[in-house]
């Protein structure tokens, strides 16, 4: 499946990998995407104005949307291994620690614990104390602090990007029920084929990868600790927005992602509209407003009807 290769390219830090992922997704991008809306004035305004609204994922219905996970123990170990020699120099620990001691810290799976055990052995007054008791207490204190960092890490991407979600179908009953207020709303079809190939909107339009979520960003942050900013480390907010738990796979979602979302609470982005669809239970007043707005843009309007196939509703054009 092409999404597997696409995902691999997204996680590739080499300079040309992201461009290759853009080319690959362009070959599989749908000609149209669909946005289901409730019969609200804000939704009607987006139809009248021909735009979509991007907002921060912290306001979405999935509490894990665009969140990340970090293995703080692993990141601490990575930092410790990289900085142990400078730490020894700063704290004047070169005398009590031999070169073999330093190397044992650098090669340890838990370098902080290994360093602590070595230092405890240097103080004869602590000989009667079980080193594990002290080290376990310190580790517990660090883990309590990590809980705060974990929550911060979970939320950082959710507040630092803007996202607008689309479906690849306009006929799914479950989407009409969930996102068009039980079929009382409407749906807009946006024609991606009308957007020029080099347009930034297409470059920032991503298919959602369904699997385990939130995304584990530990390797990305390790890369940053080792190599600084690069093609991979600046991409992590987009990566976070690309992943959703497989329970959401019925949405078949593509999403427009603005990585500069921390500056504002939301923004309007114009999108070319192809058609409007009325829910099976939309009220006449709301339907009239949708039809009037669609007429301004010269796009057709369809009313959804229940047919024999429970997997899809059928659109019938409104005269």
WORAUR-V97683 format. One record per helix or strand of 2 or more residues. SS is the DSSP state (helix for helix, strand for strand). FROM is the first residue (numbers start at 1). LEN is the number of residues. If there is no record, write none. Layout:
SS,FROM,LEN  SS,FROM,LEN
This chain:
helix,2,9  helix,17,12  strand,32,6  helix,41,9  strand,51,5  helix,57,3  strand,68,2  helix,72,19  helix,99,9  helix,111,11  helix,124,3  helix,131,30  strand,162,6  helix,173,7  strand,186,6  helix,192,3  helix,200,4  strand,205,3  strand,209,3  strand,215,2  helix,218,10  helix,236,7  strand,243,3  helix,246,6  strand,253,6  helix,261,3  strand,266,5  strand,273,6  helix,284,14  strand,300,6  strand,314,4
